[in-house]
Amino acid sequence: KAFGAMGGYVTGPAVAIDAIRSTAPGFIFTTSLAPSIAAAALESIRIVRACPHLRVRLAERAMRLKGLLRTAGLPVMPSTTHIVPLFVGDAALCKSISDQLLYEYGVYAQPINYPTVARGEARLRLTPSPFHDDALMDQLVASLVRVWPAQIARAAA
């Protein structure tokens, strides 16, 4: 999954799905990766092995972001990875916060809702990279601090 670059699904009328199953079994039932996907995954592994400093930087960036968010009083959930989850609870509120961050502040924070997490456990998933510097992290936290109280107040009203 971490190195993946392939996947998908098809939806449509039952007749169309049946036609796809009948005429394209190589796309549905194959267990092998396309050569380009295998090459991309292999190159990703080579980069990870060749650049341990990026893994160290990624861990440091995630720890720093978690600390900044906690200091700002935001509900950081426990995480042992570079993924930084912020607990929201309500799915509609989570989406609203995500949208406001994107459209007003240019910040993408992925909303995670049911069925990925249990109902009532919606969260924002923040994923810093080794290339997010302190200024970008400070901007993210400042944006969240502006958005968070207003959204929570709207939801309570």
C-alpha positions as CSV (number, residue, x, y, z in Angstrom):
1,K,0.0,0.0,0.0
2,A,2.7,2.5,0.9
3,F,4.4,2.0,-2.5
4,G,1.2,1.3,-4.4
5,A,0.4,3.1,-7.6
6,M,-2.4,0.9,-9.0
7,G,-6.0,0.1,-8.1
8,G,-9.6,1.1,-8.7
9,Y,-13.1,-0.1,-9.2
10,V,-15.9,-0.1,-11.8
11,T,-19.5,0.9,-11.1
12,G,-22.5,0.9,-13.4
13,P,-25.5,-1.1,-14.5
14,A,-25.3,-4.9,-13.7
15,V,-25.3,-5.6,-17.5
16,A,-22.2,-3.5,-18.0
17,I,-20.4,-5.0,-15.0
18,D,-21.3,-8.5,-16.3
19,A,-19.9,-7.6,-19.7
20,I,-16.6,-6.4,-18.2
21,R,-16.3,-9.6,-16.1
22,S,-16.9,-11.7,-19.2
23,T,-14.6,-9.9,-21.6
24,A,-11.9,-8.4,-19.5
25,P,-10.9,-11.1,-16.9
26,G,-7.2,-10.0,-17.1
27,F,-8.2,-6.7,-15.6
28,I,-10.3,-8.2,-12.9
29,F,-8.8,-11.5,-11.8
30,T,-5.0,-11.0,-12.4
31,T,-2.7,-11.1,-9.4
32,S,0.3,-9.7,-11.2
33,L,1.2,-6.0,-11.4
34,A,1.6,-4.2,-14.6
35,P,5.3,-3.8,-15.5
36,S,5.2,0.0,-15.0
37,I,3.6,-0.4,-11.6
38,A,6.2,-2.9,-10.5
39,A,9.0,-0.6,-11.8
40,A,7.5,2.3,-9.9
41,A,7.3,0.3,-6.7
42,L,10.9,-1.0,-7.1
43,E,12.2,2.5,-7.6
44,S,10.3,3.7,-4.5
45,I,12.0,1.0,-2.5
46,R,15.4,2.0,-3.9
47,I,14.8,5.6,-2.9
48,V,13.8,4.6,0.6
49,R,16.9,2.4,1.0
50,A,19.3,5.0,-0.5
51,C,17.9,8.0,1.4
52,P,17.7,7.1,5.1
53,H,18.0,10.8,5.9
54,L,14.5,11.3,4.4
55,R,13.0,8.8,6.8
56,V,14.7,10.5,9.7
57,R,13.5,13.9,8.5
58,L,9.9,12.5,8.0
59,A,9.8,11.2,11.6
60,E,11.1,14.5,12.9
61,R,8.6,16.5,10.9
62,A,5.7,14.4,12.2
63,M,6.9,14.7,15.8
64,R,7.2,18.5,15.4
65,L,3.8,18.8,13.9
66,K,2.2,16.8,16.7
67,G,3.9,19.0,19.2
68,L,2.7,22.2,17.5
69,L,-0.8,21.0,17.3
70,R,-0.9,19.9,21.0
71,T,0.6,23.2,22.1
72,A,-2.2,24.9,20.1
73,G,-4.8,22.9,22.1
74,L,-5.9,20.8,19.1
75,P,-7.1,17.2,19.6
76,V,-4.1,15.2,18.2
77,M,-4.8,11.5,18.3
78,P,-2.1,9.0,19.2
79,S,0.0,7.8,16.2
80,T,3.3,6.0,15.9
81,T,3.6,6.9,12.2
82,H,4.0,10.0,10.2
83,I,0.3,10.3,9.9
84,V,-1.0,13.0,12.3
85,P,-4.7,12.5,13.0
86,L,-6.9,15.2,14.5
87,F,-10.0,14.0,16.1
88,V,-13.3,15.7,15.0
89,G,-16.0,13.1,15.7
90,D,-18.8,14.3,13.4
91,A,-18.3,13.4,9.7
92,A,-20.1,16.5,8.3
93,L,-18.1,18.7,10.6
94,C,-14.9,17.0,9.5
95,K,-15.7,17.6,5.9
96,S,-16.6,21.2,6.6
97,I,-13.3,21.9,8.4
98,S,-11.4,20.2,5.5
99,D,-13.3,22.3,2.9
100,Q,-12.7,25.5,4.8
101,L,-9.0,24.8,5.2
102,L,-8.7,24.0,1.5
103,Y,-10.8,26.9,0.0
104,E,-9.9,29.6,2.4
105,Y,-6.3,28.8,3.4
106,G,-5.0,26.5,0.6
107,V,-4.3,23.7,3.0
108,Y,-5.3,20.1,2.2
109,A,-6.3,18.1,5.2
110,Q,-8.0,14.8,4.3
111,P,-11.2,14.0,6.1
112,I,-11.4,10.4,7.2
113,N,-14.9,9.1,7.8
114,Y,-16.9,5.9,8.1
115,P,-16.3,3.2,6.9
116,T,-12.6,3.9,7.1
117,V,-13.1,4.7,10.8
118,A,-16.1,3.9,13.1
119,R,-19.1,6.3,13.0
120,G,-18.4,9.2,15.4
121,E,-14.6,8.8,15.0
122,A,-14.2,11.1,12.0
123,R,-10.8,12.8,11.9
124,L,-8.6,14.9,9.7
125,R,-5.5,13.1,8.5
126,L,-2.5,15.4,8.2
127,T,0.6,13.9,6.5
128,P,3.7,16.0,6.7
129,S,6.6,15.1,4.3
130,P,10.3,15.5,4.8
131,F,10.0,18.7,2.7
132,H,7.5,20.6,4.8
133,D,9.5,23.3,6.6
134,D,8.8,25.1,9.8
135,A,7.0,28.0,8.1
136,L,4.6,25.6,6.3
137,M,3.9,23.8,9.6
138,D,3.3,27.1,11.4
139,Q,0.9,28.2,8.6
140,L,-1.0,24.9,8.9
141,V,-1.4,25.3,12.7
142,A,-2.4,29.0,12.4
143,S,-5.0,28.0,9.8
144,L,-6.4,25.2,12.0
145,V,-6.5,27.5,15.0
146,R,-8.6,30.0,13.0
147,V,-10.9,27.4,11.6
148,W,-11.4,25.1,14.5
149,P,-13.3,27.2,17.0
150,A,-15.6,28.7,14.4
151,Q,-16.5,25.2,13.0
152,I,-17.1,23.7,16.4
153,A,-19.3,26.7,17.4
154,R,-21.3,26.3,14.2
155,A,-21.8,22.6,14.9
156,A,-23.0,23.2,18.4
157,A,-25.5,25.9,17.3
